[in-house]
Amino acid sequence: ARIINEPSRTFGEYLLLPNLTTKDCIVDNVDLSTPLTRFKKGEEPGLKLNIPFSSAIMQSVSDNNMAIALAKNGGIAFIYGSQTIEEEAEMVRKVKKYKAGFVISDSNLTPNHTLEDVLALKEKTGHSTMAITDDGTPTGKLLGIVTSRDYRITRDPLDKKVSEFMTQGDSLIVGKEGITLSEANNILWDNKLNAVPIVDEDFNLVYMVFRKDYSDDKENPRANLDNQKRYIVGAGINSRDYKERVPALVDAGVDIVCIDSSEGFSEWQADTIKWIKEEYGERVKIGAGNVVEPEGFRYLADAGADFVKIGIGGGSICITREQKGIGRGQASAVLDVAAARDEYFEQTGIYVPLCSDGGLVQDYHITLALAMGADFVMLGRYFARFDESPTAKIKYGNGFVKEYWGEGSNRARNWARYDLGGKTDLQFEEGVDSYVPYAGKLDDGLGTTLHKIKSTMCNLGSKSIYQLQKTARLCLVSSTSISEGSAHDVILKNQ
Ligand code: MZP
């Protein structure tokens, strides 16, 4: 065996050193856009992200709701592949068909405004559709929809137009108030309906939601939209059924696929990439991984991967290192692979973006991963905590938690992720089933994290991720100096 004597390290063992902050280096001037797919020197990448965030390819993290919420914020979700081809394609389709109406924030409009106020605002802004939610976000409670047609939001069950519409039979009654915009859209989509009346418990009409004209394309500057002005979405695939899965996902409109595997330095992955590139050329983008060292990176880059994902065994729900003894501290893996990526760029003129996947605990770990050479990160635990993740929110002690389980757990049984040929079943667990503290709405939590990253970048004198990667200075910390970093030698109040 060959021994690498340098111990492998993780993010908590490093700190960033400030650089000169110039006066123009303010939070508003920090640009977090980043490449998602490979590009030649001097050219633009085929796909970019507006923020360096992707959500993990996991049942407990990335479904169509998460994908819409994250795309709206400028990131991308990779919908989990451990479901049937039809189910996964349907989730992709829902994201691609979802063209949100303009969502009015409560500072513009509240339930106390009259219908005339709403119509006047609609006239003023020129939007054909408006969704009004109680907090102005797509996941807030839906208070009503205003469309350009005369079928409009109504709180009056006797509204003639709505009654007429309902007699056409093109409707489904939902006996639930307080539905969210995404839920309403799912009901429309699932039932192939053009409208749903939302009724209260006594079946009085509260409001109608329409699909027709539900399509104002008012561009949100942060949203990640592709050429057709629809939200971008990724999807997980495996190296077994890709010849059936990829065509179904492409048909559903997927923007990029990613081979979901705990260990990506394999001929299975090269074959998968090769097949996709032969079949679709540059039309279908594909990420591959995971790797933790330069040889694995180079193998996948040579095979044609559009991005390469880094990380083995560092995920919060992962027990691969205990079960198999395979893995590497995430900081060392990112540093080493990033050096190989830069060398590859020097030699070939091709830049292959890197994704640091798993094990990001503190928000600042994201900044560290980017400074160390990652172009974007992938997070499971982080996103599982929000309302938009697909899992149950449960009362736990005095607060709430959400469920979060690994793809290698008995609950997910995603054997294809650990597949090495042979039996098509999970032979032993590499992941756990757990809870994570509930963290509210994605928009709020992500907003705070983005602000922290941008502020840190200002301290480092960087207005872009590229500049951060080039100029950041990091130092190793001793275990004694780590304890200096949190509150110490004081008696904390409210404990
Ligand atoms: P984290 O953000 O929760 O720390 O880690 C998420 C990552 O862990 C995923 O993107 C994936 O690479 C990895 N993962 C998912 N399931 C398992 C498992 O069951 C796992 N072992 O390691």
Boltz pocket constraint, residues with backbone or C-beta under 6 A from the ligand:
constraints:
  - pocket:
      binder: B
      contacts: [[A, 56], [A, 57], [A, 58], [A, 261], [A, 311], [A, 313], [A, 314], [A, 315], [A, 316], [A, 317], [A, 318], [A, 319], [A, 320], [A, 357], [A, 358], [A, 359], [A, 360], [A, 378], [A, 379], [A, 380], [A, 381], [A, 382], [A, 405], [A, 406], [A, 407], [A, 408], [A, 409], [A, 430], [A, 431], [A, 432]]
      max_distance: 6.0
